[in-house]
Amino acid sequence: MTDKPSFLPDRLALLADLNAAQYLTEGLLSGKEDVPAIALNKTTEPLPHDGESRAELAPVRDLIDDAMYQFRDDRPTNADAWLAPRLHATLRLTRREAADRRLWNYLALGVAPDYVVWRHTVAKPEGGSSKVAARRFQGPAYTQAFARLWWAAELFRDGPDYAPVVTACGIQDMLNTALRIDMVDHRPTVQAMVRLMERGTVRTGREVNALVAAVNASAATLMYDVVAPDAERDGTPLREWIEAAESAPAVPRRELPVGPYEEKCPERSVEALVDHFAELFAGAPVRGRRDAAEETGSEV
């Protein structure tokens, strides 16, 4: 099993794709080798905000240690809902900063390769060796181990409220599917889908996939931002939240942290889409739903 890096500097850093690729060895992906931490840190670049508190490495590493400890006897997938909002609140990034793959490369290889192996190792069938997909270390935002959590928290939070993030991360298919499509950037759409999960209308991975597919297809003919307008976005709360990192304590482990005090989604817009999405989902093909109905003699 990959161990915690033997050398951890004081600050987070950036690791270019070309430099990251050389450490994605078969030994690392199979959990049998560690990353040569000192050599890796010689190839990094400082963050643009290197002088700020939010660039400190220790709070991020401590948070990851706590996640692995808390879920040590549980399914590693269950750590996502706990870690996503807390990682987001610890890093306090702008979307422009979070779009830089070099940061996520460094988190995965320089800060917590042991977490990536712990969380994303997949057992091979028929006695094959277990392995982590390379894209979990270095890959697009919807698959990279830490980028997917940050973006899930960013896109599913409702202003300062991270509770919808916990709901969304509770079913892996919501992250795996929704983060790939453009309409996830429309806040009322996202909150309406989460609301259907909260109400128990959508409960399984198959149902999430069916819902997301139906909502995405409907977006080709129905402009969600017109029928369900969002509040005007104001960048001031985010800037103030980032500036407050200089004096902010570590994120709470028991309660959810509080995000930027941005205005929440208009409730009228969310409810309008909830009703529409419920109708879409009722007619969406869900693998296994027809078979279940035939076995019980019920209708779906």
WOFENHU-V976937 format. One line per field, one symbol per residue. ss: DSSP state (H for helix, E for strand, C for the rest). psi: psi as a letter, one per 20 degrees, with the letter a starting at -180 (. if undefined). burial: b if it has 24 or more other C-alpha atoms within 12 Angstrom, else e. A space follows every 10 residues. Layout:
BEGIN
ss=???
psi=???
burial=???
END
This chain:
BEGIN
ss=CCCCCCCCCC ECEECCHHHH HCCCCHHHHC CCCCCCHHHH HCCCEECCCC CCHHHECHHH HHHHHHHHHH CCCCCHHHHH HHHHHHHHHH HCCCHHHHCC HHHHHHHHHH HCHHHHHHHH CECCCCCCCC ECCHHHCCCC CCCCCCHHHH HHHHHHCECC ECHHHHHHHC CHHHHHHHCC CHHHHCHHHH HHHHHHHHCC CCCCHHHHHH HHHHHHHHCC CCCHHHHCCC CCCCCHHHHH HHHHHHCCCC CCCCCCCCCC CCCCCCHHHH HHHHHHHHHH HHCCCCCCHH HHHHHHCCCC
psi=pprpphpoah qrapoqgghh hiimrhgghi jiqrpngggg iijrqqqhkh iqhijphghg ggggghghgh khjrphhihg hghghhgghg hmqrhghiio hhghggghhh glhhgggghj pppqrljrqq qpphihgoar hihpghghgg hggghiqnci oighggggii ohhgghghii qhiiioghgg hhghhhghij hoirghhggg gggggghhih ipohighmqr qpppighggh gghihhjqrq qqhgrqrpaq lqprqphggg hghggghhgg hhjqpppigg ghhhhijrq.
burial=ebbbbeebee bbbbbbbeeb bebbeeebbb beebbbbeeb bebbebbebe eebbbbbbbb bbbbbebbee eeeeebbbbb bbbbbbbbbb bbbbeeebeb bbbbbbbbbb bbbbbbbbbb beeeeeeeee bbbbbbbbbb bbbbbbbbbb bbbbbbbbbb bbbbbbbbbb bbbbbbbbbb eebbebbbbb bbbbbbbeee ebbbbbbbbb bbbbbbeebe eeebbeebeb eeeeeeebee bbeebeeeeb beeeebbbbb bbebbbeebb bbbbebbbeb beebebeeee eeeeeeeeee
END
